[in-house]
Amino acid sequence: MKFFLKTILDGLTYTDLAGKRQPRIYTFITGLILLLLLVPLGMAGLNRFLLMRMVQSTPEKVLLSTETIQPVKTGVPITGTMEVNTPTSSSICPTDPAAWSFSPTVVSSTHQVIQPACVYQGLEKTIAWALAVREGYSRSEATELLGFNEMPIKQIEAVTIPRDAEDLVSVPVSFIPPQPGLQEWRLNSQGRAAVTYALRGCFRTSSIKGNQREVWGGEYSVICLVVEDAENLYIVYSLNGHTHTSAATPMRSFLLFGYPPDGQWVWLGTRTEPKLEITNTAANANERLTVASLYDSQPWDSEWLEDFYHLSMQSPPDNWQNMTDERDRQAILSLLSQRQP
């Protein structure tokens, strides 16, 4: 061992005429290079630390006047006023993406965190719609209850996203059935809602090359990636008196949301690939929370939907576990295939 250490020491230093050990020139250069590498890494770590310590705005209850809403047969009338928890800030949140700042995180340099964080409020409203239609609200009912003029979805075939800092890729997407009266539930073995969403970063849909700005995102100046963790074991569909329950495998999917000129976030679809099976729900929940926190966000689930939008899961049909008649399934598929007016 002593011989090994002496060999290393002799390789890094030499003995001068006075008998003192001096560092070799390449040892000095290597040390300098390592120092130069450690400085930007330290600055990046400090930047991440300061970013995560930024004070978030304090929630405050705001009363919004609403008219009486006539629900579909499974709905619950809502009258008077509805309390919505919305963050407040000392100034109005900017709606122009040019006023937003984008910063990379330790998990991705292309899918970034947006500042100010109030920008996510608009995205959360569209996320609430997606959660509501997974919890038994029909598409039309969720649209009305959340104050949308139309369903916040856009049916397109593909979305362009950055593969890395230098390359773009067009990814195919699928979309949920837009039938206004369709209801669905994603339920676990206890019959409870089992879908959670979490942010995975956002990016501008334009690039600067030389002195020119190239726009590749169409009308959507910003796109955000959101994971959908559907940990349900059953899917229940109900439409026009037909109800069908089928078994499901817990899966993670990746959803894309776009920011159009009118400022209302739109669900652009779900990436057809990848689809990842969830085998450890506890580990999955921990990872989901950790990554969402890096983006100054939080997971969005049924509890969040009830707390912030006062929408609890609609009760599924009685005896839903046994509604497995193939004729009902075919009837629902036939109705969904009909072109909507």
N, C-alpha and C positions, 0 to 999 in steps of 0.2 A: 504494500500500500504506500509506504514511504517513497519507494522508487517511482511509483506511478505519479504521486504528487510532485516529486522533484522533476519528472519529465515535463509535466504541465508547466511548472514554474519556469523551467529553462526555456520552454517554447514562448512564454510571454515576456520574459525579461532576459537581460544579459548582465554579466559582471564587468564593471569598468575597471580601469587601471588602479583605482583606489580600493578595489575590492567591494564596492557597493553595487547592489542590484539596481538597474535602471530599466524602465519599460521600453520594449521594442517599439519602433515607429508604427507598425501596423496595429499593435495593441492600443496605442493612443488613438489612432484613427477609428478603430472599431468602437471604442468607448464613446467617442464623439458622435458617431452615427447612432448608437443606442440612445444617447441623451436626446438627440434631435427627434427620434421616434417617440420617446416617452413624453415629450412636451405636448404634442397635439393630442395624444391619448389622454393625458391628464386634463387638458382643456375640454375635451369632449365629455369626460366624466363629470367635470365641474358644471358644464352647461346642462347636462341631464339632471344633476342634483338641484340646480337652481330652478330648472323648469318645473320639476315635480313639487317644488316648495311654493310655487305660485299660489296665491290665495284664490280659492274659487269663490264665486259669488254666492251670497246667502239666499236659500230658498225663501220665498214669501208667498203667502196665499193671496190670490187675486180673484175677485168675483167677476164672472163673465155672465152677462144676461143671455138667456137662451129661451127660445120658444118651446112650447110643448111639442114633443116629437111622437108621432104615431109609429110604433115599431111593428116589425113583422110579428108573426104569431108567437115566436119564442122570445121576443124582446120585452124589456121592462120600460114603461113610460118614464120619461125624465122631464120634470117641469121646474119652473122657477129659475133658480140660479145654480150654476155648477161651479164648484171650486176647483181651480187648477193650480197646482204648485209650479210656479215659473221662477227661474232665477232672475234677480234684479241686478242692475249694474248702474254705475254713476252716469253712464252715457248710453245712447242707443247703440245696439249691436250693429256693426256694419253689414250690409247686405251685398255690397259689391265685392266679389272675390279678389279684386285688385287690392283691396285694403286688408286682406288676410295674409298672415305669414305662415309659411310651411317649414317645418323643421324635421329632419330625420330622427329616428329613434335607434336604440341599440338593437332592435330586431329587424329594422328595414330602413334602407336609404331612399327607396322609391315610394313606399307607402308611409306618409308622414303625418305628423300631428299638426292641427290647425290652431292658430291663436288669432283672436281671442276665443276662449272655449265656448262662449255664448253662441257661436256659429252652429254648434251641434244641436241647439234647441229645435231648429227647423227639421233637422234630420230625425230627431227623436219623435217628432209628431208622425212622420211617415212610418217609423219603426212601430209606433203604437198601433197604426192601422194594420200592419203586417201581423202583429201579435193578436189583435182583436179577431181577425179572420181565421186565426188558428185556434181560437177559443170559443167558437160557436156563433159569432156575429156574422150575419150575411155580409157580402161585399157592400151592398147598398146601405145597410144599417150602420156599418162601421164608418163608411164615408160620411153619412149624415151626422152621426154622433160626434165625430172628430172635426166637423166643420169644413170638410173638403167640398169643393164644387163638383168634383168628379173623382173617380178612383185614382189614387196617386201611383199608377203603374203605367208603363210604356212597353208595348209589345214589339220588341225588335229581335233580330236574329243573332246579332253579335255585338260585342263591345270591345273597343280598342283600349288596351291597358299597357303600362310599361312592363316589359319583361325584366329589364334592368335599367341602369342609368343611360344606356346608349341605344337600346333596342325596344321596339314596340311589337305587340302581338295582338291579333284579333281573336277573341275567345267566344265561342258560341254560348248562348244563354237560353234557358227555358223560362216560362212564366206560368203563374198560377191561373186556373180557369177564371175568366172575368165575369162569369155568369152572376148577375146581381143578386139573385135569390139563393145562391149556393151557401150552405153552412158546412163547416168542418170542425172537427175536434181532433187534437193530437194529445192522446191520453196515456198516462202510465198505468201500471197494474192496479193502482188505487183509484183510477178514474179522475186523476187530477191533470191539469195542464202541464205539459212537459216540453215546452219550447223556450229557448233562451237565445237572445241575440247579443253580439258584442262587436265592437269596432275593431277593425284591423288596419286602419290608416286611410289616408286620402291623398289625392294627387291632382295637380293641374293638368288639363288636357291640351296643353300647348308646350312648345319647346322653343328655345332661343338658339339659333344656329347662325353664327356670324353676327350680322346686323339685322337679321330677319327673324320674325316670330312665326312659327309654323303651328297652326291649329289642327289637331287631329281628333278632337273629341266631339265634333259637330256642335250642336246647340248647348251641350253640357260642359261648362267651363271647369267644373270640378267633379270628380267621381270619388266615392268612398266605398271601401270594401268592408263588408260586415259578415261575420260568421253566423250561421243559423245552426244551433245545436238542438236537433230534434231528438230528444231522448225518450220519445214515446214508444210504446209497444203496440198501440192501436191507432188506427185512423178511422174516423167516423165521418161519412158524407151524408148529407140530407138535402133533398131537392124535390119540390113538388110532390110531397107525400111519400117519397121513396127514401129509405135509409139503409145504408150498408156499412158494416164494420169489417175491416180487414186487419190482419196482423202486420206489424212493421218492425224494422230493425233500426235501433238508434244510429243516427247518421249525422255527420257534420257536413254542411253545404256552405258555399261561398256566394253571397249576394252582392250585387252592385247597385248603388244608388247615385243618381246624377242630379246636378244642380243646374236647372235651366234658367233662362233670362227672367222669368216671372218670380224667381226666388223660392218656389215650392219644390222641395226635394221629391224625386220620383224614383220608384223602384224599377230599375231597368231589366231585371231578371236575375236568375240564378245560374251560375256557371254549371255547365253540364259535367265538367270535370275540373278538379277532383271531387269525389264523394268519399268521405272517410268514416269508417265504422267506429262508433264510440264503444269501447270495451270497458273502460274504467271511468265511471261518472265522477267520482271524487277527484281524481287526478285531472280530468278534463275541466271541471269547474274551477280548480285552482289555477290551471294554466289560462283559462278564459279571463279570470279576474286579474291576474298578473299583467297580461298583455293589454287588456282594456285600460288599466291604470296608466300604462306607459303612454297611452293616447289621451290622457286627461279625461277619461270616460269611465263608464261602469257597465256591467252587464244589464240587459233589459229583459225582464221576465214577467210572469203573471203578477207577482207581488208589486213590481214597479208599475205596471199598467194600472193596477187598482189604486196604488198610492197617489200617482200623479194625474191620472185621467179618470179615476173612479169607475173603471170598467172591470167588473169581475167576470169570470168565465160564465157563459151561459150554460145552463144545465143541459146535458146531453139527453137524448130521448130515453124514456124508460126502457129497461131491458136491452140497452144498446149492445151489450156483449153478445147477445144471441141473434142479432140482426145480420145474418150472413147469407141471406138468400141471393143467389146469383142473378135472379131475375131483377131484383132491385138494383143491383150493380149495373146491369146492362141498360136498364131504364135511365139511370143517372148519366151514364156515358153517352147515351143517345141524345139526351137533353143538352149535355155540354157540347156536343158536336154541332148543334144547330147554330147558325149564324145569328149573332145578336143584332137587334135593330140599331 
